[in-house]
Amino acid sequence: MGDGRIRIRFEVGETGWAEPVGDGKARIRNLPLTDRLNCRDVVKLEDDTPEGEEPGSFFRAGPVVMRELPQKFGIRYPEPHQQSWDRIRAVLGGGRGYPCESLTAGMAMVAVPAWISMRELRETIGIEGLTLEPLLLHPVGTRPFERPGRSG
C-alpha cells in the first residue's frame, strides 16, 4: 500500500491490512469477517510465506495480544442503501471514529468500545428500519484456526 501497512491472512480465505507496531506484532486496520479478530486488535505475526517465496514476505495473524474494540456488530440498513450507508459512515466513522465497512448494499459491520450498547448504537445512527446483530469475538489469545472449547 505504500503507507507502511502489510497484507496479512486473518483466516483461511480471508486477508486484510495491518500496521507493524514492532516486536513481531501488528495492529489490524480493517474489519475482518472472522469472529477471532477485530479492527485495531494487536496480533502476533506468524510467517505465512508460500513455498518458493522469500521468508517473511507474507504473514498471518497469530494470537491477539491486545484488543481495543471488544464489540463488533453487523448492521442491516434500509433503502435507499447509499443514503443510509453515507449516514452510518458519517455518524460512526467520521463522527465517533468507529471503524465501519460496507459489506454489500444494505449490510455493514462496525467495531465499537465495550461501553456502547446496541440501543445506543441504534439511536446514534438514527435510521428507521435499521437492525443490529452482535457478532461474537473469541477471547484474546485464541490462536488462528482454533475455536475456544474445542480440542484436536
C-alpha positions as CSV (number, residue, x, y, z in Angstrom):
1,M,0.0,0.0,0.0
2,G,2.9,2.3,0.4
3,D,1.8,3.6,3.8
4,G,3.6,1.1,5.9
5,R,0.7,-1.4,6.0
6,I,1.3,-5.1,5.3
7,R,-1.1,-7.7,4.0
8,I,-1.9,-10.5,6.4
9,R,-4.0,-13.6,6.5
10,F,-6.8,-13.5,9.1
11,E,-8.2,-17.0,8.4
12,V,-8.3,-19.4,5.5
13,G,-9.6,-17.4,2.5
14,E,-9.5,-14.0,4.3
15,T,-6.8,-11.4,4.1
16,G,-6.5,-7.8,5.1
17,W,-4.2,-5.0,6.2
18,A,-2.2,-4.4,9.3
19,E,0.3,-1.8,10.5
20,P,3.5,-3.2,12.1
21,V,4.0,-1.9,15.7
22,G,7.3,-3.7,16.4
23,D,8.4,-6.8,18.3
24,G,6.8,-9.1,15.7
25,K,3.3,-7.6,16.2
26,A,0.9,-5.6,14.1
27,R,-2.4,-3.7,14.5
28,I,-5.3,-4.7,12.3
29,R,-6.5,-1.9,10.1
30,N,-9.8,-3.2,8.7
31,L,-12.8,-5.2,9.9
32,P,-12.1,-8.9,9.5
33,L,-15.1,-11.2,8.9
34,T,-13.6,-13.8,11.2
35,D,-15.0,-14.0,14.7
36,R,-11.5,-14.2,16.1
37,L,-10.3,-10.7,15.2
38,N,-11.5,-7.1,15.2
39,C,-10.2,-3.9,13.8
40,R,-7.4,-2.3,15.9
41,D,-6.6,-5.7,17.6
42,V,-2.8,-6.1,18.1
43,V,-1.8,-9.6,17.0
44,K,1.5,-11.5,16.9
45,L,2.7,-12.0,13.3
46,E,3.3,-15.5,12.2
47,D,5.2,-16.3,8.9
48,D,2.8,-17.5,6.2
49,T,5.1,-17.2,3.2
50,P,4.2,-19.5,0.3
51,E,6.7,-22.1,-0.6
52,G,9.3,-20.7,-3.1
53,E,8.9,-17.1,-1.9
54,E,11.3,-15.1,0.3
55,P,10.6,-16.0,4.0
56,G,8.9,-13.1,5.9
57,S,7.2,-11.8,2.8
58,F,3.6,-12.7,3.9
59,F,2.2,-13.1,7.4
60,R,-0.9,-14.4,9.2
61,A,-2.5,-13.0,12.3
62,G,-1.4,-15.0,15.3
63,P,-2.9,-14.7,18.8
64,V,-4.5,-11.3,19.8
65,V,-2.3,-9.7,22.4
66,M,-4.4,-6.5,22.9
67,R,-8.0,-5.7,22.0
68,E,-9.0,-2.0,21.8
69,L,-12.6,-2.5,20.5
70,P,-14.2,-5.6,22.1
71,Q,-17.5,-5.4,20.2
72,K,-18.4,-6.0,16.6
73,F,-21.9,-5.6,15.1
74,G,-23.5,-6.5,11.8
75,I,-25.8,-3.8,10.5
76,R,-28.6,-4.2,8.1
77,Y,-29.8,-0.9,6.8
78,P,-32.8,0.1,4.6
79,E,-33.1,1.6,1.1
80,P,-32.0,4.0,-0.2
81,H,-28.8,2.0,0.5
82,Q,-26.3,4.6,-0.5
83,Q,-28.0,7.3,1.6
84,S,-28.2,5.0,4.6
85,W,-24.6,3.9,4.3
86,D,-23.4,7.6,3.9
87,R,-25.2,8.4,7.2
88,I,-23.7,5.3,9.0
89,R,-20.2,6.2,7.8
90,A,-20.6,9.8,8.7
91,V,-22.0,9.3,12.2
92,L,-20.0,6.3,13.3
93,G,-16.8,6.6,11.2
94,G,-16.4,10.3,10.9
95,G,-18.3,11.5,14.0
96,R,-17.2,8.8,16.5
97,G,-14.1,7.3,14.9
98,Y,-15.5,3.8,15.0
99,P,-14.3,1.5,12.1
100,C,-17.1,0.6,9.8
101,E,-17.1,-1.1,6.5
102,S,-19.8,-1.8,4.0
103,L,-20.1,-5.5,3.0
104,T,-22.7,-5.2,0.3
105,A,-25.7,-2.9,-0.4
106,G,-27.8,-2.9,2.8
107,M,-25.1,-4.6,5.0
108,A,-22.2,-3.4,7.0
109,M,-20.1,-4.0,10.1
110,V,-18.9,-1.7,12.9
111,A,-16.4,-2.2,15.7
112,V,-17.2,-0.3,19.0
113,P,-16.0,0.1,22.6
114,A,-17.4,-2.1,25.3
115,W,-19.5,0.7,26.8
116,I,-21.7,1.1,23.7
117,S,-25.0,-0.7,23.9
118,M,-27.0,-1.9,20.9
119,R,-29.7,0.6,21.9
120,E,-27.3,3.5,22.0
121,L,-25.7,2.4,18.7
122,R,-29.1,2.2,17.0
123,E,-30.1,5.6,18.4
124,T,-26.8,7.2,17.4
125,I,-27.2,6.0,13.8
126,G,-30.8,7.2,13.8
127,I,-32.1,5.3,10.7
128,E,-35.7,3.9,10.9
129,G,-35.8,0.2,10.0
130,L,-32.1,-0.5,10.9
131,T,-31.3,-3.8,12.5
132,L,-28.1,-4.7,14.5
133,E,-26.7,-8.1,15.3
134,P,-23.9,-8.6,17.8
135,L,-21.0,-10.7,16.3
136,L,-19.2,-13.0,18.6
137,L,-15.5,-12.3,19.2
138,H,-13.3,-15.1,20.6
139,P,-11.2,-14.3,23.7
140,V,-7.9,-12.6,23.4
141,G,-5.1,-15.1,22.9
142,T,-7.1,-17.5,20.7
143,R,-4.8,-18.9,18.1
144,P,-5.5,-18.9,14.4
145,F,-7.9,-21.6,13.1
146,E,-8.8,-22.8,16.6
147,R,-12.1,-22.3,18.4
148,P,-12.3,-22.0,22.2
149,G,-13.6,-25.1,24.0
150,R,-12.6,-27.5,21.2
151,S,-9.6,-29.8,21.2
152,G,-7.9,-31.8,18.5
